[in-house]
Amino acid sequence: MTRPGERFTPLQRVLHWMMAAMVLAMLFIGIGMVSTLQPRFLVLIAIHKPLGIAILTLALLRLGVRFYRGAPPLPADLPWWQTAGAKASHVLLYTLLIVMPLVGWSMLSAGGYPIMLYGPIYLPQIMPHSDALYAVLRGAHTALAYLFFATILLHIAAALFHALVRHDRVFPSMASWRT
């Protein structure tokens, strides 16, 4: 790992904001999918599958960059519980960015649904066909989505706390613009 500076690298910032937009879009698409009937459902699911795989791919890339480049240190005067919470929430965010798409992919595999990315490009099945397994994975995907949403809200609240209350270097370290 290289020594981190005061800011995340440009690549880390681009990945963060691009993935933030993708994840927010995915959350709204997911909400739309569960509250919509045909034919809009088919359009949403056609976007949901490849977007989930794109998020998985970028999350793995982002995690590799994070291990290699590190992260700027948190302020030394940050209370221990906030430091622990920040670290735990980042672990949870990375975990969910990877686990959510894998559970979705597993769920569709167990349900016997094809996972078309684009045109003739399909993902392989990673679970055996099983209606019982499909039901369990569908429930898990839904529960993880709620946890992900709550974690994102907490992440945004923490970012705003650092930007508007503490006025420390935490928010500017990820902001792609001057603060």
N, C-alpha and C positions, 0 to 999 in steps of 0.2 A: 504494500500500500504506500502510495506517495503521501507526503505531508500535506494535509489540507490547509488552505488559506482562510481568509476572512469570508470568502464567498464560495458558493458552489461553482463548479466549472460551467462554462457556457453550455456544454453538452448536457450536464446534469440539469441545468435550468430549463433548457429546451425540452428535454424528456419529461420533466416535472409538469410543465404547463401544458404540453401536448397531451400527456396522459390525464391530467386533470380534466381537460375538455372532453376527452374520450370517455372517461369514467362517468362524468356528469351526464353526457349524452346516453351512455349505457343505462344509467339509473332511470332516466326518463323513458327510454325505450322499454325497459323492463316493466315499469309502471304501466305504460301504454299497452304492453302485451297482455298483462293480466286483466286489463279492464276493457279490452277491445275484442270484437268478434270479427269474423271474416269480412271482407278480404284484407282489411288493414292489418290484421294479425300476421298474415303471410309476409307482408312487406316488412313489418317490424322484426319478425324472426329472421328474415333474410339479411337484415342489417345486424341483428344481435349476434349471430354466430360468428361471422368473420371479425366483427369488432372485438368480441371477447378473445379470439385467438390473437388479434393484433395487440390487445392489452397484455395478454400473457407473454407474448414475444418481447414487447418493450419492457415489461416488468423484469424479465430475466436479464435483458441487456442493462437496464437501469441498476439492478442489484449488482451485476458484475462491475459496472462503473463505480458504484458506491464502495464496493470492497477495494477496488484498485485506487480510487482517488480520495476516499474518505469523505468526511463532512466537517464543516467549520465547527470549532468547539462552541459549546453553549456558554453563555455568560457565567463567569465565576461566581457572581452574586445570586445566581438563580437558586432558590431553595431546593434541597435534595429531592423532595417529593415531586417537584416540577421537572427536574432533570430525569428522574426515574420514569415519570409519566410520559415525557417526550420520547425517551428511548423505547419504552414499551409500546407507545402508540405507533411509532415508526415500524417496529417489528410487526405489529398487527396489520398495519397498512400493506407492507410488502407481502406478508403472508396471504392476506385476502386478495391482493392483486394477482397472485399466482394460484391460490386454491380455488377461487371463484370460477375462473375459466375451466380449470381442470374438473371441477365438480359438474359444471355444465356440460362439458364434453363427455364425461363419464355417464351423466344422466341420459343424454341423447343416444349414446352407444347402447346403454341398457334398454332404452325404449325402442331400439331398432331404427332410429331415425338417421337418415344420411346427414352428414355434416359437410355441406357444400361451402367452400370458401368463395370461389369465384369461377364461373363457367364450369369447365370440366374438372376443376381441382376440388377433391374431396379429402377429408381427413379420415384416417383409419379408425375403426372401432377400437376402443381401449377397454371396454367392458363386455362381458357376455350379455346376450339378450336375456332380460329378466324383468318381468313386470313388477315384482316385489322390490328389486334393487332400484328400478326406475322411480318407484314411489318414494323410497327412502332418500334417494339422491335429489329428487325434486324438492322434498321438504327441507333437506340440508341446504340446497341452493337458495331457497327462499329465506331461511333463517340467516344464512351468511349474508344475504343481500341487506337485510335489516341491520345486522351488525356492521356491515360496511358503511351503510348510510349514517349510522350513529357515529362511527369512527371518523368519517369525513366531516361531519358537523363539528365534532370535537377538534379536529385538526384545523378547520377554518376558524373556530373560536380562539384557539391558541395563537394562530397567526395574527388575528386581529388584536389580541391581547398584547402581543409583542410589538405590533406596529403602532397601536393607538394608546396603550397604557404605559408599557415599559419603555417604549422608544429606544429599544436596544438594537443590536445588529442582527438579530435572528431573522426578522422579516426581510431586511435588505439583502441578506445572504442568498435568498432564493428569488427575490424579485428580479425580473429581467429589465426593469426600468429603474431610473433614479428615484430614490425615496427621500 
